[in-house]
Amino acid sequence: MDPVKRPLFWRQVVELASEKYPDLRFEWWGPLSGDTHLDSALNEKPPLAGSYCGSTDSPSEVLRMSDVLFHTSAHEANSLAMQEAAGVGLPVIYADSIEPPTDSVVWGLRYTRDDPADAVRVLGDLLADWDLHSARSHAEAVAQDQRVEPPLEVCYLDWMVDSNLIAG
C-alpha cells in the first residue's frame, strides 16, 4: 500500500456508498504498508460494505471476478490496474486528476479528485444505467484489441526492472 492509493479516501467512499447502496460490496486487495495511519483505514473495523482481502499473487484473477474497478489514486501516470481492468472488460471509476489513458482503451467514469460524495454520485450514475450484460459487453468490445499481454504481474515486474527498482 502506498499513500497514492488513498486508503482513507476509499474508506470514506465505502461508508457513503453503503448508506446509499446497501447491497454494494467493496474489496481492497494488496499488501499493507506497515504505516499504522495508512493501514488503519483497512485493518481497524472495516466499513460495513468494505473488506480488506490482503495480498494476491493473481491481480488479473481478482479483476476477472469483479464488476467495476474503483480506482482511488489521485495521481498516477500509467496505471497498470486500469490497463488490466480494460483487458478484462471492466468499467473503471477514477479521479479527474488522472489523465484518461491515450495508449489503451479504458471504459470509465471520472469523479472529482478529493470528493467522496462525487465518487458515490458517479458510482450511482453507473448503477442507474447498469445492465450487467450490456455494460460488460460494451467494455469488453472496446477493450478487445487492448488486452494486456502478458498478464499484469509480468508487466509490473518488467516495469520494476526497467525503472531500476529491482535487478533483472
Backbone as JSON Lines, residues from 0, in Angstrom:
{"i":0,"aa":"M","n":[0.84,-1.17,0.0],"ca":[0.0,0.0,0.0],"c":[0.88,1.23,0.0]}
{"i":1,"aa":"D","n":[0.45,2.22,-0.7],"ca":[1.18,3.45,-0.84],"c":[0.2,4.6,-0.6]}
{"i":2,"aa":"P","n":[0.67,5.72,-0.05],"ca":[-0.26,6.84,0.16],"c":[-1.0,7.27,-1.12]}
{"i":3,"aa":"V","n":[-0.36,7.09,-2.28],"ca":[-1.0,7.48,-3.53],"c":[-2.29,6.69,-3.79]}
{"i":4,"aa":"K","n":[-2.41,5.52,-3.19],"ca":[-3.62,4.69,-3.37],"c":[-4.79,5.17,-2.52]}
{"i":5,"aa":"R","n":[-4.54,6.04,-1.56],"ca":[-5.54,6.73,-0.75],"c":[-6.55,5.81,-0.06]}
{"i":6,"aa":"P","n":[-6.06,4.96,0.85],"ca":[-6.99,4.09,1.56],"c":[-8.01,4.84,2.43]}
{"i":7,"aa":"L","n":[-7.63,6.0,2.95],"ca":[-8.59,6.77,3.76],"c":[-9.72,7.31,2.88]}
{"i":8,"aa":"F","n":[-9.4,7.71,1.65],"ca":[-10.43,8.15,0.7],"c":[-11.33,6.97,0.35]}
{"i":9,"aa":"W","n":[-10.73,5.8,0.12],"ca":[-11.5,4.59,-0.17],"c":[-12.52,4.34,0.94]}
{"i":10,"aa":"R","n":[-12.04,4.44,2.16],"ca":[-12.92,4.19,3.31],"c":[-14.08,5.18,3.35]}
{"i":11,"aa":"Q","n":[-13.8,6.45,3.09],"ca":[-14.87,7.45,3.07],"c":[-15.91,7.12,2.0]}
{"i":12,"aa":"V","n":[-15.46,6.74,0.82],"ca":[-16.38,6.41,-0.26],"c":[-17.21,5.18,0.1]}
{"i":13,"aa":"V","n":[-16.57,4.17,0.65],"ca":[-17.28,2.95,1.02],"c":[-18.36,3.26,2.06]}
{"i":14,"aa":"E","n":[-18.03,4.09,3.04],"ca":[-19.0,4.42,4.08],"c":[-20.19,5.19,3.5]}
{"i":15,"aa":"L","n":[-19.92,6.17,2.63],"ca":[-21.01,6.92,2.0],"c":[-21.84,6.04,1.06]}
{"i":16,"aa":"A","n":[-21.15,5.23,0.27],"ca":[-21.85,4.37,-0.69],"c":[-22.72,3.33,0.02]}
{"i":17,"aa":"S","n":[-22.25,2.81,1.15],"ca":[-23.02,1.77,1.84],"c":[-24.31,2.33,2.42]}
{"i":18,"aa":"E","n":[-24.34,3.62,2.72],"ca":[-25.58,4.24,3.19],"c":[-26.6,4.34,2.05]}
{"i":19,"aa":"K","n":[-26.11,4.68,0.87],"ca":[-26.99,4.9,-0.28],"c":[-27.3,3.62,-1.05]}
{"i":20,"aa":"Y","n":[-26.34,2.72,-1.1],"ca":[-26.48,1.47,-1.87],"c":[-26.07,0.29,-0.99]}
{"i":21,"aa":"P","n":[-26.94,-0.13,-0.09],"ca":[-26.56,-1.14,0.91],"c":[-26.18,-2.51,0.34]}
{"i":22,"aa":"D","n":[-26.51,-2.79,-0.91],"ca":[-26.16,-4.09,-1.49],"c":[-24.77,-4.12,-2.1]}
{"i":23,"aa":"L","n":[-24.11,-2.98,-2.22],"ca":[-22.76,-2.95,-2.8],"c":[-21.73,-3.51,-1.84]}
{"i":24,"aa":"R","n":[-20.7,-4.11,-2.41],"ca":[-19.58,-4.61,-1.62],"c":[-18.29,-4.16,-2.27]}
{"i":25,"aa":"F","n":[-17.38,-3.62,-1.47],"ca":[-16.08,-3.16,-1.94],"c":[-15.01,-4.06,-1.35]}
{"i":26,"aa":"E","n":[-13.99,-4.35,-2.14],"ca":[-12.84,-5.11,-1.65],"c":[-11.57,-4.34,-1.96]}
{"i":27,"aa":"W","n":[-10.64,-4.37,-1.02],"ca":[-9.31,-3.78,-1.23],"c":[-8.32,-4.93,-1.24]}
{"i":28,"aa":"W","n":[-7.57,-5.03,-2.33],"ca":[-6.56,-6.08,-2.47],"c":[-5.18,-5.43,-2.5]}
{"i":29,"aa":"G","n":[-4.25,-6.01,-1.8],"ca":[-2.87,-5.53,-1.8],"c":[-2.27,-5.63,-0.42]}
{"i":30,"aa":"P","n":[-0.95,-5.59,-0.36],"ca":[-0.27,-5.72,0.93],"c":[-0.41,-4.44,1.75]}
{"i":31,"aa":"L","n":[-0.39,-4.59,3.07],"ca":[-0.36,-3.43,3.96],"c":[1.03,-2.8,3.89]}
{"i":32,"aa":"S","n":[1.11,-1.54,4.3],"ca":[2.37,-0.79,4.17],"c":[3.25,-0.87,5.4]}
{"i":33,"aa":"G","n":[2.65,-1.14,6.56],"ca":[3.4,-1.05,7.81],"c":[3.23,0.31,8.45]}
{"i":34,"aa":"D","n":[2.69,1.28,7.72],"ca":[2.39,2.6,8.25],"c":[1.04,2.51,8.96]}
{"i":35,"aa":"T","n":[1.05,2.64,10.27],"ca":[-0.16,2.44,11.08],"c":[-1.3,3.33,10.64]}
{"i":36,"aa":"H","n":[-1.01,4.58,10.31],"ca":[-2.05,5.53,9.91],"c":[-2.72,5.07,8.61]}
{"i":37,"aa":"L","n":[-1.93,4.68,7.61],"ca":[-2.49,4.21,6.35],"c":[-3.23,2.89,6.53]}
{"i":38,"aa":"D","n":[-2.59,1.96,7.18],"ca":[-3.15,0.61,7.3],"c":[-4.43,0.59,8.12]}
{"i":39,"aa":"S","n":[-4.59,1.56,9.04],"ca":[-5.78,1.57,9.89],"c":[-7.05,1.76,9.07]}
{"i":40,"aa":"A","n":[-6.96,2.39,7.91],"ca":[-8.15,2.59,7.06],"c":[-8.72,1.25,6.61]}
{"i":41,"aa":"L","n":[-7.87,0.24,6.54],"ca":[-8.31,-1.06,6.07],"c":[-8.37,-2.09,7.18]}
{"i":42,"aa":"N","n":[-7.52,-1.96,8.15],"ca":[-7.32,-3.01,9.15],"c":[-8.19,-2.86,10.39]}
{"i":43,"aa":"E","n":[-8.51,-1.64,10.79],"ca":[-9.27,-1.42,12.01],"c":[-10.75,-1.25,11.68]}
{"i":44,"aa":"K","n":[-11.57,-2.18,12.17],"ca":[-13.01,-2.12,11.97],"c":[-13.36,-1.63,10.56]}
{"i":45,"aa":"P","n":[-13.25,-2.5,9.58],"ca":[-13.53,-2.08,8.21],"c":[-14.97,-1.59,8.06]}
{"i":46,"aa":"P","n":[-15.19,-0.7,7.08],"ca":[-16.56,-0.23,6.87],"c":[-17.47,-1.4,6.53]}
{"i":47,"aa":"L","n":[-18.73,-1.25,6.84],"ca":[-19.71,-2.32,6.68],"c":[-19.69,-2.95,5.29]}
{"i":48,"aa":"A","n":[-19.61,-2.14,4.25],"ca":[-19.68,-2.66,2.88],"c":[-18.31,-2.99,2.3]}
{"i":49,"aa":"G","n":[-17.25,-2.8,3.09],"ca":[-15.91,-3.0,2.56],"c":[-15.14,-4.05,3.3]}
{"i":50,"aa":"S","n":[-14.2,-4.66,2.59],"ca":[-13.35,-5.63,3.27],"c":[-11.94,-5.57,2.7]}
{"i":51,"aa":"Y","n":[-10.99,-5.76,3.58],"ca":[-9.6,-5.85,3.18],"c":[-9.3,-7.32,2.94]}
{"i":52,"aa":"C","n":[-8.84,-7.63,1.74],"ca":[-8.65,-9.02,1.33],"c":[-7.19,-9.44,1.33]}
{"i":53,"aa":"G","n":[-6.26,-8.53,1.58],"ca":[-4.85,-8.89,1.63],"c":[-4.19,-8.93,0.26]}
{"i":54,"aa":"S","n":[-3.01,-9.5,0.26],"ca":[-2.23,-9.6,-0.97],"c":[-2.79,-10.68,-1.88]}
{"i":55,"aa":"T","n":[-2.46,-10.57,-3.15],"ca":[-2.82,-11.61,-4.1],"c":[-1.67,-11.83,-5.06]}
{"i":56,"aa":"D","n":[-1.47,-13.05,-5.45],"ca":[-0.47,-13.37,-6.46],"c":[-1.07,-13.3,-7.86]}
{"i":57,"aa":"S","n":[-2.37,-13.04,-7.93],"ca":[-3.04,-13.02,-9.21],"c":[-4.03,-11.87,-9.31]}
{"i":58,"aa":"P","n":[-3.53,-10.63,-9.46],"ca":[-4.45,-9.49,-9.58],"c":[-5.37,-9.61,-10.79]}
{"i":59,"aa":"S","n":[-4.9,-10.25,-11.84],"ca":[-5.74,-10.43,-13.02],"c":[-6.99,-11.24,-12.69]}
{"i":60,"aa":"E","n":[-6.83,-12.27,-11.87],"ca":[-7.96,-13.1,-11.48],"c":[-8.93,-12.32,-10.6]}
{"i":61,"aa":"V","n":[-8.4,-11.5,-9.7],"ca":[-9.25,-10.66,-8.85],"c":[-10.09,-9.75,-9.73]}
{"i":62,"aa":"L","n":[-9.47,-9.14,-10.73],"ca":[-10.21,-8.25,-11.63],"c":[-11.27,-9.01,-12.41]}
{"i":63,"aa":"R","n":[-10.95,-10.21,-12.85],"ca":[-11.93,-11.01,-13.6],"c":[-13.17,-11.34,-12.76]}
{"i":64,"aa":"M","n":[-13.01,-11.41,-11.44],"ca":[-14.13,-11.72,-10.56],"c":[-14.9,-10.47,-10.14]}
{"i":65,"aa":"S","n":[-14.47,-9.3,-10.6],"ca":[-15.07,-8.04,-10.18],"c":[-16.06,-7.52,-11.21]}
{"i":66,"aa":"D","n":[-16.85,-6.54,-10.8],"ca":[-17.79,-5.9,-11.72],"c":[-17.31,-4.52,-12.15]}
{"i":67,"aa":"V","n":[-16.57,-3.83,-11.27],"ca":[-16.09,-2.48,-11.53],"c":[-14.75,-2.32,-10.83]}
{"i":68,"aa":"L","n":[-13.84,-1.54,-11.42],"ca":[-12.63,-1.14,-10.71],"c":[-12.84,0.28,-10.22]}
{"i":69,"aa":"F","n":[-12.89,0.46,-8.89],"ca":[-12.93,1.8,-8.29],"c":[-11.49,2.16,-7.99]}
{"i":70,"aa":"H","n":[-10.94,3.05,-8.77],"ca":[-9.53,3.42,-8.71],"c":[-9.4,4.65,-7.82]}
{"i":71,"aa":"T","n":[-8.73,4.51,-6.69],"ca":[-8.7,5.57,-5.69],"c":[-7.55,6.55,-5.83]}
{"i":72,"aa":"S","n":[-6.53,6.23,-6.6],"ca":[-5.38,7.11,-6.72],"c":[-5.78,8.48,-7.27]}
{"i":73,"aa":"A","n":[-5.08,9.51,-6.8],"ca":[-5.32,10.85,-7.32],"c":[-4.29,11.21,-8.38]}
{"i":74,"aa":"H","n":[-3.14,10.55,-8.33],"ca":[-2.06,10.81,-9.3],"c":[-1.48,9.47,-9.72]}
{"i":75,"aa":"E","n":[-1.49,9.23,-11.0],"ca":[-0.87,8.01,-11.49],"c":[-0.62,8.21,-12.98]}
{"i":76,"aa":"A","n":[0.6,8.0,-13.38],"ca":[0.97,8.27,-14.77],"c":[0.43,7.21,-15.72]}
{"i":77,"aa":"N","n":[0.61,5.96,-15.37],"ca":[0.19,4.88,-16.27],"c":[-0.24,3.7,-15.4]}
{"i":78,"aa":"S","n":[-1.49,3.69,-15.02],"ca":[-1.97,2.69,-14.09],"c":[-2.09,1.32,-14.74]}
{"i":79,"aa":"L","n":[-1.29,0.39,-14.24],"ca":[-1.38,-0.98,-14.74],"c":[-2.73,-1.6,-14.38]}
{"i":80,"aa":"A","n":[-3.27,-1.23,-13.22],"ca":[-4.57,-1.77,-12.82],"c":[-5.66,-1.33,-13.79]}
{"i":81,"aa":"M","n":[-5.62,-0.07,-14.23],"ca":[-6.61,0.4,-15.19],"c":[-6.44,-0.31,-16.53]}
{"i":82,"aa":"Q","n":[-5.2,-0.53,-16.94],"ca":[-4.94,-1.25,-18.19],"c":[-5.49,-2.68,-18.1]}
{"i":83,"aa":"E","n":[-5.21,-3.33,-16.99],"ca":[-5.66,-4.71,-16.82],"c":[-7.19,-4.77,-16.72]}
{"i":84,"aa":"A","n":[-7.79,-3.79,-16.06],"ca":[-9.25,-3.76,-15.97],"c":[-9.87,-3.66,-17.36]}
{"i":85,"aa":"A","n":[-9.29,-2.82,-18.2],"ca":[-9.77,-2.71,-19.58],"c":[-9.61,-4.04,-20.29]}
{"i":86,"aa":"G","n":[-8.52,-4.72,-19.99],"ca":[-8.25,-6.0,-20.63],"c":[-9.25,-7.08,-20.29]}
{"i":87,"aa":"V","n":[-9.86,-6.99,-19.11],"ca":[-10.87,-7.99,-18.74],"c":[-12.28,-7.44,-18.87]}
{"i":88,"aa":"G","n":[-12.4,-6.23,-19.45],"ca":[-13.71,-5.68,-19.75],"c":[-14.42,-4.99,-18.62]}
{"i":89,"aa":"L","n":[-13.68,-4.46,-17.64],"ca":[-14.33,-3.78,-16.52],"c":[-14.47,-2.29,-16.77]}
{"i":90,"aa":"P","n":[-15.6,-1.71,-16.4],"ca":[-15.64,-0.25,-16.34],"c":[-14.77,0.21,-15.17]}
{"i":91,"aa":"V","n":[-14.2,1.41,-15.29],"ca":[-13.3,1.95,-14.27],"c":[-13.86,3.3,-13.81]}
{"i":92,"aa":"I","n":[-13.93,3.49,-12.5],"ca":[-14.28,4.78,-11.93],"c":[-12.99,5.34,-11.36]}
{"i":93,"aa":"Y","n":[-12.59,6.54,-11.86],"ca":[-11.3,7.08,-11.45],"c":[-11.33,8.6,-11.36]}
{"i":94,"aa":"A","n":[-10.35,9.17,-10.65],"ca":[-10.29,10.6,-10.36],"c":[-10.03,11.43,-11.61]}
{"i":95,"aa":"D","n":[-10.63,12.63,-11.64],"ca":[-10.44,13.52,-12.77],"c":[-9.04,14.14,-12.81]}
{"i":96,"aa":"S","n":[-8.24,13.9,-11.79],"ca":[-6.85,14.39,-11.79],"c":[-5.92,13.43,-12.54]}
{"i":97,"aa":"I","n":[-6.44,12.27,-12.93],"ca":[-5.66,11.32,-13.72],"c":[-6.08,11.5,-15.17]}
{"i":98,"aa":"E","n":[-5.09,11.7,-16.02],"ca":[-5.38,11.85,-17.44],"c":[-5.99,10.57,-17.98]}
{"i":99,"aa":"P","n":[-7.0,10.7,-18.84],"ca":[-7.53,9.49,-19.46],"c":[-6.43,8.81,-20.27]}
{"i":100,"aa":"P","n":[-6.35,7.51,-20.2],"ca":[-5.31,6.8,-20.95],"c":[-5.44,7.07,-22.45]}
{"i":101,"aa":"T","n":[-4.32,7.31,-23.09],"ca":[-4.34,7.58,-24.53],"c":[-3.82,6.4,-25.33]}
{"i":102,"aa":"D","n":[-3.03,5.53,-24.7],"ca":[-2.43,4.43,-25.44],"c":[-3.21,3.13,-25.3]}
{"i":103,"aa":"S","n":[-4.33,3.18,-24.6],"ca":[-5.17,1.99,-24.48],"c":[-6.6,2.45,-24.25]}
{"i":104,"aa":"V","n":[-7.5,1.53,-24.32],"ca":[-8.91,1.86,-24.16],"c":[-9.34,1.48,-22.75]}
{"i":105,"aa":"V","n":[-9.81,2.47,-22.01],"ca":[-10.37,2.23,-20.69],"c":[-11.77,2.83,-20.7]}
{"i":106,"aa":"W","n":[-12.76,2.01,-20.47],"ca":[-14.14,2.49,-20.4],"c":[-14.37,2.94,-18.99]}
{"i":107,"aa":"G","n":[-14.46,4.27,-18.78],"ca":[-14.54,4.73,-17.41],"c":[-15.36,5.98,-17.21]}
{"i":108,"aa":"L","n":[-15.62,6.23,-15.96],"ca":[-16.31,7.42,-15.49],"c":[-15.4,8.1,-14.48]}
{"i":109,"aa":"R","n":[-15.42,9.43,-14.47],"ca":[-14.48,10.16,-13.61],"c":[-15.23,10.92,-12.52]}
{"i":110,"aa":"Y","n":[-14.6,10.96,-11.34],"ca":[-15.14,11.7,-10.21],"c":[-14.18,12.83,-9.85]}
{"i":111,"aa":"T","n":[-14.7,13.83,-9.14],"ca":[-13.87,14.95,-8.68],"c":[-12.88,14.44,-7.65]}
{"i":112,"aa":"R","n":[-11.63,14.7,-7.87],"ca":[-10.5,14.11,-7.17],"c":[-10.67,13.88,-5.66]}
{"i":113,"aa":"D","n":[-10.93,14.88,-4.89],"ca":[-10.95,14.74,-3.43],"c":[-12.37,14.77,-2.86]}
{"i":114,"aa":"D","n":[-13.33,14.38,-3.65],"ca":[-14.73,14.49,-3.24],"c":[-15.38,13.11,-3.16]}
{"i":115,"aa":"P","n":[-15.41,12.5,-1.95],"ca":[-16.01,11.18,-1.82],"c":[-17.47,11.16,-2.26]}
{"i":116,"aa":"A","n":[-18.21,12.24,-1.99],"ca":[-19.62,12.27,-2.39],"c":[-19.75,12.24,-3.91]}
{"i":117,"aa":"D","n":[-18.83,12.87,-4.62],"ca":[-18.89,12.84,-6.08],"c":[-18.54,11.44,-6.59]}
{"i":118,"aa":"A","n":[-17.61,10.77,-5.94],"ca":[-17.29,9.39,-6.33],"c":[-18.53,8.51,-6.17]}
{"i":119,"aa":"V","n":[-19.28,8.71,-5.1],"ca":[-20.5,7.94,-4.89],"c":[-21.55,8.32,-5.93]}
{"i":120,"aa":"R","n":[-21.62,9.61,-6.29],"ca":[-22.56,10.05,-7.33],"c":[-22.24,9.36,-8.65]}
{"i":121,"aa":"V","n":[-20.95,9.32,-9.01],"ca":[-20.54,8.68,-10.27],"c":[-20.86,7.19,-10.23]}
{"i":122,"aa":"L","n":[-20.6,6.57,-9.11],"ca":[-20.96,5.16,-8.95],"c":[-22.47,4.97,-9.13]}
{"i":123,"aa":"G","n":[-23.24,5.88,-8.56],"ca":[-24.7,5.83,-8.72],"c":[-25.12,6.0,-10.17]}
{"i":124,"aa":"D","n":[-24.43,6.89,-10.91],"ca":[-24.72,7.06,-12.34],"c":[-24.5,5.75,-13.09]}
{"i":125,"aa":"L","n":[-23.42,5.06,-12.75],"ca":[-23.15,3.77,-13.38],"c":[-24.25,2.76,-13.02]}
{"i":126,"aa":"L","n":[-24.62,2.73,-11.76],"ca":[-25.65,1.78,-11.31],"c":[-27.01,2.08,-11.93]}
{"i":127,"aa":"A","n":[-27.31,3.36,-12.11],"ca":[-28.61,3.74,-12.67],"c":[-28.79,3.21,-14.09]}
{"i":128,"aa":"D","n":[-27.7,3.11,-14.82],"ca":[-27.76,2.61,-16.19],"c":[-27.25,1.18,-16.3]}
{"i":129,"aa":"W","n":[-27.16,0.53,-15.16],"ca":[-26.49,-0.76,-15.12],"c":[-27.36,-1.88,-15.66]}
{"i":130,"aa":"D","n":[-26.94,-2.38,-16.77],"ca":[-27.44,-3.65,-17.27],"c":[-26.16,-4.45,-17.38]}
{"i":131,"aa":"L","n":[-25.96,-5.35,-16.45],"ca":[-24.67,-6.03,-16.32],"c":[-24.15,-6.54,-17.66]}
{"i":132,"aa":"H","n":[-25.02,-7.12,-18.45],"ca":[-24.55,-7.7,-19.7],"c":[-24.16,-6.64,-20.72]}
{"i":133,"aa":"S","n":[-24.95,-5.6,-20.86],"ca":[-24.6,-4.59,-21.86],"c":[-23.39,-3.78,-21.41]}
{"i":134,"aa":"A","n":[-23.27,-3.5,-20.1],"ca":[-22.1,-2.76,-19.62],"c":[-20.83,-3.57,-19.85]}
{"i":135,"aa":"R","n":[-20.87,-4.84,-19.47],"ca":[-19.71,-5.71,-19.69],"c":[-19.43,-5.86,-21.17]}
{"i":136,"aa":"S","n":[-20.49,-6.09,-21.96],"ca":[-20.28,-6.28,-23.39],"c":[-19.64,-5.06,-24.02]}
{"i":137,"aa":"H","n":[-20.13,-3.87,-23.63],"ca":[-19.56,-2.64,-24.17],"c":[-18.09,-2.53,-23.79]}
{"i":138,"aa":"A","n":[-17.8,-2.73,-22.52],"ca":[-16.41,-2.62,-22.06],"c":[-15.53,-3.66,-22.73]}
{"i":139,"aa":"E","n":[-16.02,-4.88,-22.86],"ca":[-15.22,-5.94,-23.49],"c":[-15.0,-5.66,-24.96]}
{"i":140,"aa":"A","n":[-16.03,-5.14,-25.64],"ca":[-15.88,-4.83,-27.06],"c":[-14.85,-3.73,-27.26]}
{"i":141,"aa":"V","n":[-14.9,-2.71,-26.41],"ca":[-13.95,-1.61,-26.5],"c":[-12.54,-2.11,-26.21]}
{"i":142,"aa":"A","n":[-12.42,-3.02,-25.24],"ca":[-11.11,-3.49,-24.79],"c":[-10.57,-4.66,-25.61]}
{"i":143,"aa":"Q","n":[-11.35,-5.21,-26.51],"ca":[-10.98,-6.46,-27.19],"c":[-9.55,-6.43,-27.75]}
{"i":144,"aa":"D","n":[-9.21,-5.37,-28.44],"ca":[-7.89,-5.31,-29.07],"c":[-6.83,-4.75,-28.14]}
{"i":145,"aa":"Q","n":[-7.22,-4.42,-26.92],"ca":[-6.28,-3.77,-26.0],"c":[-5.92,-4.66,-24.82]}
{"i":146,"aa":"R","n":[-6.19,-5.93,-24.9],"ca":[-5.9,-6.82,-23.78],"c":[-4.42,-6.79,-23.43]}
{"i":147,"aa":"V","n":[-4.16,-6.76,-22.15],"ca":[-2.78,-6.71,-21.68],"c":[-2.17,-8.09,-21.81]}
{"i":148,"aa":"E","n":[-1.13,-8.19,-22.58],"ca":[-0.38,-9.44,-22.73],"c":[1.09,-9.1,-22.56]}
{"i":149,"aa":"P","n":[1.79,-9.71,-21.69],"ca":[1.39,-10.74,-20.74],"c":[0.58,-10.14,-19.59]}
{"i":150,"aa":"P","n":[0.15,-10.98,-18.66],"ca":[-0.69,-10.51,-17.55],"c":[-0.02,-9.43,-16.72]}
{"i":151,"aa":"L","n":[-0.83,-8.76,-15.92],"ca":[-0.41,-7.64,-15.09],"c":[0.84,-7.94,-14.27]}
{"i":152,"aa":"E","n":[0.92,-9.14,-13.68],"ca":[2.06,-9.45,-12.81],"c":[3.38,-9.34,-13.59]}
{"i":153,"aa":"V","n":[3.4,-9.83,-14.82],"ca":[4.62,-9.8,-15.63],"c":[4.92,-8.38,-16.06]}
{"i":154,"aa":"C","n":[3.89,-7.62,-16.46],"ca":[4.08,-6.23,-16.85],"c":[4.68,-5.42,-15.71]}
{"i":155,"aa":"Y","n":[4.17,-5.64,-14.49],"ca":[4.66,-4.91,-13.34],"c":[6.12,-5.23,-13.06]}
{"i":156,"aa":"L","n":[6.48,-6.5,-13.13],"ca":[7.88,-6.88,-12.92],"c":[8.78,-6.26,-13.99]}
{"i":157,"aa":"D","n":[8.33,-6.26,-15.24],"ca":[9.11,-5.63,-16.31],"c":[9.31,-4.15,-16.03]}
{"i":158,"aa":"W","n":[8.24,-3.49,-15.57],"ca":[8.33,-2.06,-15.26],"c":[9.32,-1.82,-14.12]}
{"i":159,"aa":"M","n":[9.3,-2.69,-13.1],"ca":[10.24,-2.52,-11.99],"c":[11.68,-2.69,-12.46]}
{"i":160,"aa":"V","n":[11.93,-3.64,-13.35],"ca":[13.28,-3.83,-13.89],"c":[13.67,-2.61,-14.72]}
{"i":161,"aa":"D","n":[12.78,-2.18,-15.61],"ca":[13.07,-1.02,-16.46],"c":[13.31,0.24,-15.65]}
{"i":162,"aa":"S","n":[12.67,0.34,-14.49],"ca":[12.8,1.52,-13.64],"c":[13.96,1.39,-12.65]}
{"i":163,"aa":"N","n":[14.72,0.31,-12.78],"ca":[15.87,0.03,-11.9],"c":[15.45,-0.1,-10.44]}
{"i":164,"aa":"L","n":[14.23,-0.56,-10.2],"ca":[13.78,-0.79,-8.83],"c":[14.18,-2.17,-8.34]}
{"i":165,"aa":"I","n":[14.36,-3.1,-9.28],"ca":[14.88,-4.43,-8.95],"c":[15.82,-4.85,-10.04]}
{"i":166,"aa":"A","n":[16.67,-5.79,-9.74],"ca":[17.61,-6.3,-10.74],"c":[16.89,-7.27,-11.66]}
{"i":167,"aa":"G","n":[17.22,-7.23,-12.93],"ca":[16.57,-8.08,-13.92],"c":[17.02,-9.51,-13.88]}
